[in-house]
Amino acid sequence: MLEELLGAAAAVAAGGLVYLGAAARVVKQYERGVVLRLGRLHGDVRQPGFTVVVPAVDRLRKVNMQIVTMPIPAQEGITRDNVTVRVDAVVYFRVVDAPAAIINVEDYRFAVSQMAQTSLRSIIGKSELDDLLSNREKLNEGLELMIDSPAIGWGVQIDRVEIKDVSLPDTMKRSMARQAEADRERRARIINADAELQASKKLAEAAAEMSEQPAALQLRLLQTVVAVAAEKNSTLVLPFPVELLRFLEKAQQPPPQQPEQQPLPQHSEQQPLPHHPERQSFTQQHQQQAFTQPSQRQQPLPQQIQQPPPAPPPPPPPEAADE
C-alpha cells in the first residue's frame, strides 16, 4: 500500500513538474508580455520577471520595448528645383503600447520601414537642393511628423529621424565646386582691395609726417639700408637724395612758350557777302591796298568801299557786236 502511495505521489510530482515547465515563462527587463487566450487578449500586460500561463490555451507574445535603429534605404527623387538626388536616412523608434503593436499591425517594423521610405520620397519632392544640404534640421522635423502620425495607432513612437547622406550627380558637384571657387576668389579680391586701401591711407599719413620732418625720410632710408645689408646677398644700395632728382627734373623741363598774338581781321563781325565775281575782285584789291598801307590798318573803311558798286549791265550779244 505504501509503495502504491509513493508511486502516485511521484507521478503527481512528475506531472506537476511537467506542467510547471510548460506553463512557466520568463519576461526580460526590456520586454513586455501579451497573453492571448484562445486567440483573444487576456489580462494585462505581463511585467518583467517570472510568469505562468495555461499550457495549450494561452500564448505569450513578447514585445521588445527598446529603441530600434532602422536605416532607410537610399531613395532617389527629383527636388522642387529639378535636381536629381539620392537621399538615405535613419529612424529611431520604440514601442510604447505592446498590445497595439501586436494586435493593430501585423509587423510593426516592416510598417515603419515602408512609411519611412514613402515619407522620405515625399520630403525630397517638396524640398529644394539648398534645403537638403544646409537646412536638414527642419527637414528632419517634417520627416519625423510624417512618420509619427500613422505610427501612433500601431503603438510605436518615433523618437528621431536623421538624413544621413545626399548624393548628387557629378555634373552638379562640378558646378557647385566652380561656384564655391568663384565665391572664394571674390572674397579674396575684396580682402586684397581692403588691405590696399588701408595700406594707402597709412602710407599717406606717413608721407605727411615725413614731409614735415625731412630728417625722418633720411632715417627711414638708413633703416632700409641696414635691413638690406643684414641679409647675405650681393645687393649694393646707394642712397641718393630725392631733392637732387627733383632739381634735375625741373632743369630738363623746357621753358614755357608764350603763344603768338595774331591780328584779328577787321571785318570779323561783318557777315560774308554773297558770291559775285566782280565784288570778290574788288574786295581783294581793297585788302591788298590795306596791307600795303600799314597806317590805315586800324582805320575803318570808307562808306563807299563798304558798299559794293552796282553790278555792270550785261554785255551785248555777239551778233550785235559784229554789226
VENCORJO-V73689 format. One record per residue. RES is the residue in one small letter. PSI is psi in whole degrees, -180 to 180 (* if undefined). OMEGA is omega in whole degrees, -180 to 180 (* if undefined). Layout:
RES,PSI,OMEGA  RES,PSI,OMEGA
This chain:
m,-44,180  l,-36,180  e,-37,179  e,-40,179  l,-41,178  l,-37,178  g,-41,178  a,-41,180  a,-40,179  a,-37,178  a,-40,179  v,-40,179  a,-40,178  a,-40,177  g,-38,177  g,-40,178  l,-39,178  v,-42,179  y,-43,179  l,-39,177  g,-32,178  a,-27,-176  a,-20,-176  a,138,177  r,152,178  v,124,178  v,128,-177  k,169,-175  q,-37,-178  y,13,-180  e,163,172  r,145,-177  g,137,178  v,124,-177  v,127,175  l,111,179  r,117,-178  l,37,176  g,-1,-179  r,151,180  l,128,-176  h,126,174  g,-171,-180  d,177,178  v,132,179  r,129,-178  q,168,180  p,145,179  g,-160,-178  f,135,178  t,161,-176  v,138,176  v,166,178  v,119,-180  p,144,178  a,0,178  v,-49,-180  d,150,176  r,122,-177  l,124,176  r,124,-180  k,137,-179  v,128,179  n,126,-179  m,7,180  q,164,176  i,129,-178  v,132,176  t,115,-177  m,117,176  p,139,177  i,126,179  p,151,-179  a,130,-180  q,133,180  e,133,-179  g,178,-179  i,128,-179  t,177,-178  r,-26,177  d,26,170  n,51,175  v,128,180  t,123,-179  v,164,178  r,117,-171  v,136,172  d,154,-174  a,-179,179  v,143,-177  v,135,174  y,120,-179  f,167,178  r,160,-180  v,130,178  v,-17,179  d,100,-175  a,-45,179  p,-39,180  a,-37,179  a,-25,179  i,-38,-171  i,-42,-171  n,-23,-178  v,145,-178  e,-50,-180  d,101,-174  y,-29,177  r,-47,179  f,-37,179  a,-43,179  v,-38,180  s,-46,-180  q,-39,178  m,-37,179  a,-42,179  q,-43,179  t,-43,-180  s,-37,179  l,-42,177  r,-37,178  s,-40,179  i,-38,179  i,-43,-179  g,-26,-178  k,-12,-174  s,163,175  e,167,-177  l,-39,180  d,-36,178  d,-39,179  l,-29,-177  l,-33,-172  s,-26,-175  n,57,-175  r,-26,-179  e,-43,179  k,-39,178  l,-37,178  n,-41,178  e,-43,178  g,-39,178  l,-37,178  e,-41,178  l,-40,-179  m,-36,-180  i,-34,-174  d,-25,-177  s,-52,178  p,-19,-176  a,-15,179  i,-40,179  g,-13,179  w,3,-177  g,22,-177  v,139,177  q,128,179  i,117,-180  d,-44,-175  r,149,175  v,130,-178  e,134,172  i,120,-175  k,-54,-171  d,147,176  v,113,-179  s,130,-179  l,156,173  p,158,-178  d,-38,179  t,-40,178  m,-36,178  k,-42,179  r,-40,179  s,-43,179  m,-35,178  a,-42,178  r,-40,179  q,-44,179  a,-39,179  e,-41,178  a,-37,179  d,-42,178  r,-39,178  e,-39,178  r,-45,179  r,-38,179  a,-41,179  r,-39,179  i,-42,178  i,-40,178  n,-46,-180  a,-40,178  d,-40,178  a,-41,178  e,-40,179  l,-46,179  q,-40,179  a,-40,179  s,-38,178  k,-43,179  k,-39,178  l,-38,177  a,-41,177  e,-40,178  a,-40,178  a,-38,178  a,-39,178  e,-42,-180  m,-30,178  s,-28,178  e,-33,179  q,98,-179  p,-26,179  a,-25,179  a,-35,178  l,-39,178  q,-39,177  l,-40,178  r,-37,178  l,-43,178  l,-37,177  q,-39,177  t,-40,178  v,-41,179  v,-40,180  a,-38,179  v,-39,-178  a,-20,-179  a,-28,-180  e,153,179  k,88,179  n,173,-179  s,28,-179  t,131,179  l,121,-177  v,125,177  l,113,178  p,135,-179  f,126,-178  p,139,-179  v,-31,-179  e,-35,178  l,-38,177  l,-39,178  r,-39,179  f,-44,179  l,-35,179  e,-40,178  k,-32,-179  a,-31,-180  q,-17,-180  q,131,178  p,154,179  p,150,180  p,135,-180  q,135,179  q,136,180  p,139,179  e,138,179  q,116,179  q,139,179  p,138,179  l,145,177  p,149,-177  q,-29,-176  h,38,-179  s,-31,-178  e,-13,-179  q,148,179  q,145,-180  p,144,-180  l,158,176  p,156,-174  h,111,174  h,133,-179  p,-41,-177  e,-42,-180  r,-35,-179  q,-40,178  s,-38,178  f,-40,-180  t,-40,179  q,-39,176  q,-40,-180  h,-41,179  q,-39,178  q,-39,178  q,-35,-179  a,-37,180  f,-30,180  t,-24,179  q,94,-178  p,-24,-179  s,-21,-177  q,15,-179  r,-37,-176  q,-1,178  q,141,178  p,153,179  l,147,177  p,161,-177  q,-30,-178  q,-32,-179  i,-34,-179  q,-32,179  q,123,-180  p,149,179  p,160,179  p,153,-178  a,138,179  p,156,180  p,153,-180  p,148,-179  p,154,179  p,159,178  p,161,-176  p,-33,-177  e,-43,-179  a,-34,179  a,-34,180  d,-36,178  e,*,*
